[in-house]
Amino acid sequence: MVDHPQGAAVPAEALPARHKRVVHHLREGVVPGLALTCVIAAAAYAVRLMPGLGLVSPLVIAILVGMAFHNLVGTPRAAGAGVKFALRRVLRFAIVLLGLQLTFAQVRTVGLVGFSIVAITLAATFFGTRWLGRLMGVDAKLSELIAAGTAVCGASAVIATNTVTRGSDEDVAYAVACVTVFGSLSMVLMPALLPFTGFDAHAYGLWTGASIHEVAQVVAAAFQGGQQAGEFGTVAKLSRVMLLAPLVLGLGAVALWRARGGDDAHHARPPVPWFVFGFIAMVMVNSAGVIPVEVKSTLVTLTTFLLAVALGAMGLETDIRKLRMKGVRPLMLGAAAWLFISALSFILIATFMS
């Protein structure tokens, strides 16, 4: 029974469907778990205020804080439903909002040659990493997550791809760790290598945008080549992020096709990544320029926070002992993917833009 505002008791069954869902979530304990993930996300932002950590993505810190809490303190049983809610609903909503950070005009400024280099590098890295993962004996799902994180946009690509790949929480944590470590190395090494590349500001910016994993890492590395390099590197990276939508849709289509075959017919039907269409819709809305700058700035901040909430929930579901069992092969795969995307993008830029 649910109390009526007038004091009378009204059966829960008589409530509208939307209210029923709210009551159900409250009964299942969504609020405690969701509150815990929000606290973890807030703690991640607080940790970033420490000296030397300002360039570290709050998403990465959130998953580390969540893992530390789970493995040292233990995730309360009452938080289970809320943690799962953050992993599913909050994550998908945040990915939809991510589209508000992109416009089709940004892609046009990269140019046909620049965008082609970004797209070719992304596709070759993704499929090449999956192929190499099979040769190395790395689990296929983990290989796919490392491939997506390296090829597209780091932690955000890992968690978006996992809505279709359906890897374990340990797979996601390992993949996020890989893209964080090697993206950070690029952030430090690329500016140091700039004097030896022969690249102008435009080519250097494209190199950072086409190969470094996280957006924040691209910004940090690209602007060390000057204002023009920084701005172009950021735009090139955002055009690469836009390719996350067709990648996830393609993986979802392949998963559905396989599930309809005889060999996989007995498995659960893979999810259709409908949220990606929401992502594309938000790109269209942002391209139309109808959202005020102040509102968009708030939504960008909210998007990053919600992604941190989802990654904090991922950490709360991650067992470090299972991570250790995966060994060093996935780390070697991440290193190989990092070297490949850095070298291929360099060669393409040197060949077609110098």
C-alpha positions as CSV (number, residue, x, y, z in Angstrom):
1,M,0.0,0.0,0.0
2,V,1.1,3.6,-0.7
3,D,-0.1,6.6,1.4
4,H,-2.4,9.0,-0.5
5,P,-1.8,12.7,0.0
6,Q,-5.3,13.0,1.6
7,G,-4.3,10.3,4.1
8,A,-6.1,7.4,2.5
9,A,-4.2,4.3,1.5
10,V,-4.1,3.5,-2.2
11,P,-2.9,0.2,-3.5
12,A,0.4,0.3,-5.3
13,E,-1.3,-1.4,-8.3
14,A,-3.6,1.6,-8.7
15,L,-0.7,4.0,-9.3
16,P,0.4,5.1,-12.8
17,A,3.1,2.9,-14.4
18,R,5.8,5.6,-13.9
19,H,5.0,5.8,-10.2
20,K,5.0,2.0,-9.9
21,R,8.5,1.9,-11.2
22,V,9.6,4.5,-8.6
23,V,8.0,2.6,-5.8
24,H,9.6,-0.6,-7.1
25,H,13.1,1.0,-7.2
26,L,12.6,2.3,-3.7
27,R,11.6,-1.1,-2.4
28,E,14.5,-2.8,-4.1
29,G,17.0,-0.4,-2.4
30,V,18.1,1.7,-5.4
31,V,18.5,4.9,-3.4
32,P,21.2,3.6,-1.0
33,G,23.4,2.1,-3.7
34,L,22.9,5.2,-6.0
35,A,23.9,7.5,-3.1
36,L,27.0,5.4,-2.5
37,T,28.1,5.7,-6.2
38,C,27.5,9.5,-6.1
39,V,29.6,9.8,-3.0
40,I,32.4,7.8,-4.8
41,A,32.1,10.1,-7.8
42,A,32.3,13.2,-5.6
43,A,35.4,11.7,-3.9
44,A,37.0,11.2,-7.3
45,Y,36.6,14.9,-8.0
46,A,38.0,15.8,-4.6
47,V,41.1,13.5,-5.2
48,R,41.7,15.4,-8.5
49,L,42.4,18.5,-6.4
50,M,45.5,16.9,-5.0
51,P,48.8,18.2,-6.6
52,G,49.8,16.3,-9.7
53,L,46.3,14.7,-10.2
54,G,44.5,17.5,-12.0
55,L,45.0,15.9,-15.4
56,V,43.8,12.4,-14.3
57,S,40.3,11.7,-15.5
58,P,37.7,11.6,-12.7
59,L,36.4,8.5,-14.4
60,V,39.6,6.7,-13.8
61,I,39.8,7.9,-10.2
62,A,36.2,6.9,-9.6
63,I,36.7,3.3,-10.6
64,L,39.9,3.1,-8.4
65,V,38.0,4.5,-5.4
66,G,35.2,2.1,-6.0
67,M,37.6,-0.8,-6.2
68,A,39.4,0.2,-3.1
69,F,36.1,0.5,-1.2
70,H,34.8,-2.8,-2.4
71,N,38.0,-4.8,-1.7
72,L,39.0,-3.1,1.6
73,V,35.6,-2.4,3.1
74,G,33.1,-4.4,1.1
75,T,30.1,-3.2,-0.8
76,P,27.0,-3.3,1.4
77,R,24.3,-5.8,0.3
78,A,21.7,-3.1,0.5
79,A,23.6,-1.1,-2.1
80,G,23.4,-3.9,-4.8
81,A,20.3,-2.7,-6.7
82,G,21.5,0.9,-6.7
83,V,24.9,-0.1,-8.0
84,K,23.3,-2.1,-10.8
85,F,21.0,0.9,-11.6
86,A,24.1,3.1,-12.0
87,L,25.8,0.6,-14.2
88,R,22.9,0.4,-16.6
89,R,20.5,3.4,-16.5
90,V,22.9,6.1,-15.4
91,L,25.6,4.9,-17.8
92,R,23.3,4.9,-20.8
93,F,21.9,8.3,-19.9
94,A,25.4,9.8,-19.6
95,I,26.5,8.4,-23.0
96,V,23.4,10.0,-24.5
97,L,24.4,13.4,-23.0
98,L,27.9,12.9,-24.3
99,G,26.6,13.7,-27.7
100,L,26.1,17.4,-26.6
101,Q,29.9,17.8,-26.6
102,L,30.1,17.2,-30.4
103,T,28.9,18.9,-33.6
104,F,29.1,18.0,-37.2
105,A,30.8,21.3,-37.9
106,Q,33.7,20.1,-35.8
107,V,34.2,17.1,-38.0
108,R,34.2,19.4,-41.1
109,T,37.0,21.5,-39.7
110,V,39.2,18.4,-39.5
111,G,39.0,18.1,-43.3
112,L,38.5,15.1,-45.5
113,V,42.1,13.9,-45.3
114,G,42.3,14.5,-41.5
115,F,39.0,12.7,-40.8
116,S,40.0,9.8,-43.1
117,I,43.3,9.4,-41.2
118,V,41.3,9.4,-37.9
119,A,38.8,6.8,-39.3
120,I,41.4,4.5,-40.8
121,T,43.5,4.6,-37.7
122,L,40.5,3.8,-35.5
123,A,39.3,0.9,-37.6
124,A,42.8,-0.6,-38.1
125,T,43.5,-0.3,-34.4
126,F,40.2,-1.8,-33.3
127,F,40.2,-4.8,-35.6
128,G,44.0,-5.3,-35.4
129,T,43.8,-5.4,-31.6
130,R,41.0,-8.0,-31.6
131,W,43.0,-10.1,-34.0
132,L,46.2,-9.8,-32.0
133,G,44.3,-10.6,-28.8
134,R,43.2,-14.0,-30.3
135,L,46.8,-14.8,-31.2
136,M,48.0,-13.9,-27.7
137,G,45.3,-16.0,-26.1
138,V,43.5,-13.0,-24.4
139,D,39.8,-13.4,-23.7
140,A,37.8,-12.2,-26.7
141,K,35.6,-9.8,-24.6
142,L,38.6,-8.3,-22.8
143,S,40.4,-7.9,-26.2
144,E,37.4,-6.1,-27.6
145,L,37.2,-3.7,-24.7
146,I,40.9,-2.9,-24.9
147,A,40.5,-2.4,-28.6
148,A,37.6,0.0,-28.2
149,G,39.3,2.0,-25.5
150,T,42.5,2.4,-27.4
151,A,40.9,3.0,-30.8
152,V,38.2,5.5,-29.7
153,C,38.2,7.4,-26.5
154,G,39.5,5.6,-23.5
155,A,37.3,4.8,-20.5
156,S,34.1,6.1,-22.0
157,A,34.5,3.9,-25.1
158,V,35.2,0.9,-22.8
159,I,32.0,1.2,-20.8
160,A,29.9,2.1,-23.9
161,T,31.2,-0.9,-25.8
162,N,30.6,-3.2,-22.9
163,T,26.9,-2.6,-23.2
164,V,27.1,-4.9,-26.2
165,T,30.3,-6.9,-25.5
166,R,29.0,-7.9,-22.0
167,G,32.4,-8.5,-20.4
168,S,32.8,-8.9,-16.7
169,D,33.4,-6.0,-14.4
170,E,37.0,-7.1,-14.1
171,D,37.3,-7.0,-17.9
172,V,36.1,-3.4,-17.8
173,A,38.4,-2.4,-14.9
174,Y,41.4,-4.1,-16.7
175,A,40.7,-2.3,-20.0
176,V,40.2,1.0,-18.3
177,A,43.6,0.5,-16.5
178,C,45.3,-0.3,-19.9
179,V,44.0,2.8,-21.7
180,T,44.8,5.0,-18.7
181,V,48.4,3.8,-18.4
182,F,49.3,4.0,-22.1
183,G,47.3,7.2,-22.8
184,S,49.2,8.8,-20.0
185,L,52.5,7.7,-21.5
186,S,51.5,9.3,-24.8
187,M,50.6,12.5,-23.0
188,V,54.1,12.7,-21.7
189,L,56.1,11.3,-24.6
190,M,54.5,13.0,-27.6
191,P,55.4,16.6,-26.6
192,A,59.0,15.4,-26.0
193,L,59.1,13.8,-29.5
194,L,57.6,16.8,-31.2
195,P,61.0,18.5,-32.1
196,F,62.1,15.3,-33.9
197,T,58.9,14.7,-35.9
198,G,59.1,17.5,-38.4
199,F,55.4,18.1,-37.8
200,D,53.8,21.6,-37.9
201,A,51.2,22.6,-35.4
202,H,48.4,21.2,-37.6
203,A,50.0,17.8,-38.1
204,Y,51.0,17.5,-34.5
205,G,47.6,18.3,-33.3
206,L,46.1,15.7,-35.6
207,W,48.6,13.1,-34.3
208,T,47.6,13.7,-30.7
209,G,43.9,13.7,-31.5
210,A,44.1,10.5,-33.7
211,S,46.1,8.4,-31.3
212,I,45.9,9.4,-27.6
213,H,43.2,7.7,-25.6
214,E,41.4,10.2,-23.3
215,V,40.1,13.6,-24.3
216,A,41.9,15.2,-21.3
217,Q,45.1,13.5,-22.3
218,V,44.8,14.9,-25.8
219,V,44.2,18.4,-24.5
220,A,47.3,18.2,-22.2
221,A,49.6,16.9,-24.9
222,A,48.3,18.9,-27.9
223,F,48.5,22.4,-26.3
224,Q,52.2,21.8,-25.5
225,G,52.6,22.2,-29.3
226,G,51.0,25.7,-29.2
227,Q,47.5,27.1,-29.3
228,Q,46.8,26.1,-32.9
229,A,48.0,22.5,-32.2
230,G,45.9,22.3,-29.0
231,E,42.7,23.5,-30.7
232,F,43.1,21.2,-33.7
233,G,44.1,18.2,-31.6
234,T,40.9,18.7,-29.5
235,V,38.7,18.9,-32.5
236,A,40.3,15.9,-34.1
237,K,39.8,13.9,-30.9
238,L,36.1,14.9,-30.8
239,S,35.6,13.8,-34.4
240,R,37.1,10.4,-33.3
241,V,34.7,10.3,-30.3
242,M,31.8,10.7,-32.8
243,L,32.8,7.4,-34.4
244,L,31.9,5.7,-31.1
245,A,28.2,5.6,-32.2
246,P,28.7,3.6,-35.4
247,L,31.2,1.3,-33.7
248,V,28.8,0.3,-30.9
249,L,25.9,0.0,-33.3
250,G,28.0,-2.2,-35.6
251,L,29.0,-4.5,-32.7
252,G,25.3,-4.7,-31.6
253,A,24.2,-5.6,-35.1
254,V,26.9,-8.4,-35.3
255,A,25.8,-9.7,-31.9
256,L,22.2,-9.9,-33.0
257,W,23.1,-11.6,-36.2
258,R,25.2,-14.2,-34.4
259,A,22.4,-14.8,-31.8
260,R,20.0,-15.7,-34.6
261,G,22.4,-18.4,-35.9
262,G,22.2,-22.0,-34.9
263,D,25.3,-22.1,-32.8
264,D,24.3,-19.2,-30.5
265,A,20.6,-19.5,-30.6
266,H,20.4,-20.9,-27.1
267,H,22.2,-17.8,-25.6
268,A,20.4,-14.8,-24.2
269,R,19.6,-12.3,-26.9
270,P,22.2,-9.5,-26.9
271,P,21.0,-6.0,-26.1
272,V,20.3,-3.5,-28.8
273,P,22.2,-0.3,-28.0
274,W,19.2,2.0,-28.4
275,F,21.0,4.7,-26.3
276,V,23.4,5.3,-29.2
277,F,20.5,6.7,-31.2
278,G,20.0,9.1,-28.3
279,F,23.7,10.0,-28.6
280,I,23.3,10.8,-32.3
281,A,20.2,12.8,-31.6
282,M,22.1,14.9,-29.0
283,V,24.9,15.6,-31.6
284,M,22.2,16.8,-34.0
285,V,20.7,19.0,-31.3
286,N,24.1,20.5,-30.4
287,S,24.9,21.0,-34.1
288,A,21.7,23.1,-34.4
289,G,23.0,25.5,-31.8
290,V,19.7,25.7,-29.9
291,I,21.2,25.0,-26.4
292,P,22.4,28.2,-24.6
293,V,26.1,28.1,-23.8
294,E,25.5,28.3,-20.0
295,V,23.1,25.3,-20.1
296,K,25.5,23.3,-22.3
297,S,28.4,24.0,-19.9
298,T,26.3,22.6,-17.0
299,L,25.3,19.6,-19.0
300,V,28.9,18.8,-20.0
301,T,29.9,18.9,-16.3
302,L,26.8,16.7,-15.4
303,T,27.8,14.2,-18.1
304,T,31.3,13.7,-16.7
305,F,29.9,13.4,-13.2
306,L,27.3,10.8,-14.3
307,L,30.0,8.8,-16.1
308,A,32.1,8.9,-12.9
309,V,29.1,7.6,-11.0
310,A,28.9,4.7,-13.4
311,L,32.6,4.0,-13.2
312,G,32.4,4.1,-9.4
313,A,29.7,1.5,-9.6
314,M,31.9,-0.6,-11.8
315,G,34.6,-0.4,-9.2
316,L,32.2,-1.6,-6.5
317,E,31.6,-4.7,-8.6
318,T,35.3,-5.4,-9.3
319,D,37.3,-8.1,-7.4
320,I,41.0,-7.4,-7.5
321,R,41.7,-11.1,-7.1
322,K,40.0,-11.8,-10.4
323,L,42.0,-9.0,-12.0
324,R,45.2,-10.7,-10.9
325,M,44.1,-14.0,-12.4
326,K,44.0,-12.4,-15.9
327,G,47.8,-12.1,-15.9
328,V,50.0,-9.8,-17.9
329,R,48.9,-10.8,-21.5
330,P,46.1,-8.3,-21.6
331,L,48.5,-5.6,-20.5
332,M,50.9,-6.6,-23.3
333,L,48.0,-6.4,-25.7
334,G,47.2,-2.9,-24.5
335,A,50.9,-1.9,-25.0
336,A,50.9,-3.4,-28.5
337,A,47.6,-1.5,-29.4
338,W,49.1,1.7,-28.0
339,L,52.3,1.4,-30.1
340,F,50.2,0.5,-33.2
341,I,47.8,3.4,-33.1
342,S,50.7,5.8,-32.4
343,A,52.8,4.5,-35.2
344,L,50.1,4.1,-37.8
345,S,48.7,7.6,-37.3
346,F,52.2,9.1,-37.4
347,I,52.9,7.3,-40.7
348,L,49.6,8.4,-42.3
349,I,50.1,12.0,-41.2
350,A,53.7,12.1,-42.4
351,T,52.7,10.6,-45.8
352,F,49.6,12.6,-46.6
353,M,49.8,15.9,-44.6
354,S,53.5,16.8,-44.6
